[in-house]
Amino acid sequence: MLIALWETVAFLIDDRLILPSFSQVVFAFMENWRSILLDDLPVSALHFAIGMAGGLLIALPIGMIMGWFKFLDSIFDPIVEILRPIPPLAWIPFAIIWFGITNTAAGFIIFIGAVFPILTNTYMGFKSLPRVYVESAKVLGATKDIDLIRYVALPYSLPSIAAGIRIAMGIAWMCLVAAEMFGVSKNGLGFKIWDSYGHYRMDEVFMYMIVLGLLGLAIDRTFRYVVEERMLKWQVGLTQ
């Protein structure tokens, strides 16, 4: 129904620049699918991987120590709350100055979008740990902080951390277009949207938008299957 409505409205408007039809978008995909698969997708996947890896490496340890140590929480919390509301696009000038027109610069913008959801959810997972779990672990011999974190706090917080990573992946994927729009390379799904717009090929713009949406759906569904339905199936409602 959506495709039929799209085709009908595009036919009535009869202006490819304002709204290309679904069939025109499909034809554009048939012309460009090889370059998408071989040239654009690997570049965008590299930028996404750089940003997500950086987000995980920074957010997880900071979120853990903030949620576990009150003193460090009082130090880091104001800094995080100052930086968190700043949009990732505002960091583009610094990304260019610090890293140049490189893949790392694009990864940095994606990192900014990914780091705070992971950090916040990790912090909330550790912060919400019931005191009785900690006291019970101490009675059973886990008296050191490292043991309490490893065997009690981290397993308890995994569902919250997984939710944060899932949110971060969605935001990071949305930041991909902004991360690639300043020409870090001549390929990439985000870059090609701006390049197609510059050549007034709106059918290709729609095509890359749909590809981004479908890939984002695939990433989300894969993560949910591997993490939520396999690794965390011990949660209530997911056990067999």
FENRACOR-V219894 format. One record per pair of residues at least 24 apart in sequence whose ideal C-beta (glycine too) atoms are under 6 Angstrom apart, sorted by the first residue. I is the first residue (numbers start at 1). J is the second residue. D is the distance in whole Angstrom. If there is no record, write none. Layout:
# FENRACOR-V219894
I,J,D  I,J,D
This chain:
# FENRACOR-V219894
17,202,6  20,202,5  20,203,4  20,206,6  24,203,4  25,203,5  25,206,5  25,207,5  28,203,4  28,204,5  28,207,5  29,207,5  39,187,5  40,187,5  40,188,6  40,189,5  40,192,6  43,185,6  43,187,5  43,188,4  44,176,6  44,188,5  44,189,5  46,103,6  47,106,4  47,107,5  47,110,6  47,179,6  50,107,3  51,107,5  51,110,3  51,111,4  51,114,5  51,172,5  52,114,6  52,172,6  54,111,4  55,111,5  55,114,3  55,115,4  55,118,6  55,168,6  58,115,6  59,115,5  59,118,4  59,119,4  60,122,6  62,119,6  63,119,4  63,122,3  63,123,4  64,126,6  66,123,5  67,123,5  67,126,3  67,127,4  68,126,5  84,116,5  88,112,4  88,113,4  88,175,5  89,178,5  101,184,6  103,184,6  105,184,6  106,179,4  106,180,6  106,184,4  109,175,6  109,179,4  110,172,5  110,175,5  110,179,5  113,171,4  113,172,5  113,175,4  114,168,4  114,172,4  117,164,5  117,167,4  117,168,4  118,164,5  118,165,6  118,168,5  121,160,5  121,161,6  121,163,6  121,164,3  122,161,5  124,160,6  125,157,3  125,160,3  125,161,6  126,153,5  126,157,5  129,153,5  129,156,5  159,232,6  162,227,5  166,223,6  169,219,6  173,216,5
